[in-house]
Amino acid sequence: MGSIAINLQEVKRRLSAAALEAGRSADSVTLLAVSKTFPADAVRQAHAAGQRAFGENYVQESLAKIEALADLRSALQWHLIGPLQSNKARGVAAAFDWVHSVDRLKIAERLAEHRPASLPPLQVCLQVNISGEASKSGLAVAEVLPVARAVVALGGDRLRLRGLMAIPEPAEGLADQRAPHRALFELRAELNTHGLGLDTLSMGMSADLEAAVLEGATILRVGSAIFGART
Ligand SMILES: *Cc1c(COP(=O)(O)O)cnc(C)c1O
């Protein structure tokens, strides 16, 4: 077995152990393999080991990779998890299944405008600056409800708001790792009291996936623990 297949097994073992501890079914958590900076062949190896959902950060790199893997397109789910400028929205709307990194209404408008009618609705999350760091991208907590309502009001069959995504500040120790994930969980609960029906929490990476599963993550974004260290 190649190292990607072995690493995938180990990540799934961690996911299952955390789900067991949380009293959740392991099936309630989707593992997204973050393949940014790794070649298409690494995605092929992960696919051969049973992995289906892949996350990418850089639009240019990802469009080339999706193209190089066109023969597997119907077997793969592609998620954009990195920053998106509105002038790149057209290519992204046509190539991806999900976008986790919507951080302003204008991006959602462009994605809806350019989503091909022949495809199912693009599934989107709003990225939230949950740790409140000045330098990080994502909506401030106070902006999330109005933007979420406006995204839903775009309506139509081109785009569907599914939930929230965050990249918390790195923390040591389970308790400190859990705090921002819990805050995102509570924010979704608060939004859902306004009838938004959000079912997705995209949170948890290689270093803190247990904390995220314990706090209700539905999508984990795991890169280095699957593909190795990035250079
Ligand atoms: C790179 C990246 C990940 C994966 O990080 P690892 O620490 O390698 O698991 C997850 N989410 C986002 C937004 C990323 O940019």
The ligand as an SDF file (V2000), in Angstrom:
LIG
                    3D

 15 15  0  0  0  0  0  0  0  0999 V2000
   -4.2040   23.9010    3.5930 C   0  0  0  0  0  0  0  0  0  0  0  0
   -5.5630   24.0160    4.1840 C   0  0  0  0  0  0  0  0  0  0  0  0
   -6.1230   22.9580    4.9290 C   0  0  0  0  0  0  0  0  0  0  0  0
   -5.3650   21.6840    5.2570 C   0  0  0  0  0  0  0  0  0  0  0  0
   -4.3890   21.9630    6.1990 O   0  0  0  0  0  0  0  0  0  0  0  0
   -3.4960   20.7710    6.8400 P   0  0  0  0  0  0  0  0  0  0  0  0
   -2.9530   21.3780    8.0630 O   0  0  0  0  0  0  0  0  0  0  0  0
   -2.4700   20.4310    5.8310 O   0  0  0  0  0  0  0  0  0  0  0  0
   -4.4240   19.6430    7.1090 O   0  0  0  0  0  0  0  0  0  0  0  0
   -7.4140   23.0860    5.3880 C   0  0  0  0  0  0  0  0  0  0  0  0
   -8.1290   24.2110    5.1480 N   0  0  0  0  0  0  0  0  0  0  0  0
   -7.6360   25.2450    4.4530 C   0  0  0  0  0  0  0  0  0  0  0  0
   -8.4780   26.4370    4.2130 C   0  0  0  0  0  0  0  0  0  0  0  0
   -6.3390   25.1790    3.9660 C   0  0  0  0  0  0  0  0  0  0  0  0
   -5.8390   26.2270    3.3020 O   0  0  0  0  0  0  0  0  0  0  0  0
  1  2  1  0
  2  3  1  0
  2 14  2  0
  3  4  1  0
  3 10  2  0
  4  5  1  0
  5  6  1  0
  6  7  2  0
  6  8  1  0
  6  9  1  0
 10 11  1  0
 11 12  2  0
 12 13  1  0
 12 14  1  0
 14 15  1  0
M  END
$$$$
